[in-house]
């Protein structure tokens, strides 16, 4: 992982042990299973700020959480 202040930003890391694919904040792209959307970021009013994940197997960030997203966290 990089040692800069950009660890919270999504970045590509080959061989990562915390890929976006296993993160509860990642929503799979229905047409391309290698891509997805990250929903971890929110604006001040609570709205979801989605980011495209170009490769769910090699992308990661410091906000990675294992598990499934519950209904209450999603709304």
C-alpha positions in Angstrom: 0.0 0.0 0.0 1.2 3.5 -0.7 2.5 5.6 2.2 1.1 8.9 1.0 -2.0 10.6 2.3 -3.9 9.1 -0.6 -4.6 5.7 1.2 -8.2 6.7 1.6 -8.5 7.1 -2.2 -9.2 4.1 -4.3 -6.0 2.8 -5.8 -4.7 -0.2 -7.7 -2.6 -2.7 -5.7 -1.6 -5.9 -7.3 -2.0 -8.9 -5.0 -4.0 -7.0 -2.4 -5.5 -8.9 0.5 -8.4 -6.4 0.6 -9.8 -6.2 -3.0 -13.0 -4.2 -3.7 -14.7 -7.5 -4.7 -14.9 -8.6 -1.0 -15.8 -5.1 0.3 -19.4 -4.6 1.6 -19.5 -1.1 0.0 -18.9 -2.4 -3.6 -21.9 -3.0 -5.9 -21.3 -5.3 -8.8 -21.8 -4.2 -12.4 -24.5 -6.4 -13.8 -23.0 -6.3 -17.3 -19.3 -6.7 -16.5 -18.3 -8.7 -13.3 -14.8 -7.3 -13.3 -16.2 -3.7 -12.7 -18.4 -2.2 -10.0 -19.3 0.8 -8.0 -18.1 1.9 -4.6 -20.7 3.5 -2.4 -18.7 4.1 0.8 -18.6 7.9 0.4 -21.4 10.2 1.4 -22.0 13.9 1.0 -22.9 16.2 3.9 -26.6 15.5 3.4 -26.1 11.7 3.5 -26.4 11.1 -0.3 -24.3 8.4 -1.8 -21.3 9.5 -3.9 -20.6 6.5 -6.2 -17.2 5.9 -7.7 -16.5 3.5 -10.6 -14.3 0.5 -9.8 -12.4 -0.4 -12.9 -11.1 -3.8 -11.6 -12.7 -5.2 -8.5 -9.8 -7.7 -8.0 -6.9 -5.3 -7.8 -8.5 -2.0 -6.5 -8.6 -1.2 -2.8 -8.8 1.6 -0.3 -8.4 2.2 3.5 -12.2 2.1 4.0 -12.4 -1.6 3.0 -14.8 -3.6 5.1 -15.6 -7.3 4.7 -19.2 -8.5 4.7 -22.5 -7.6 3.1 -24.2 -4.3 3.1 -27.3 -4.2 5.3 -30.5 -2.4 4.2 -30.2 0.3 6.9 -26.6 1.2 5.8 -27.7 1.5 2.2 -30.5 4.0 2.7 
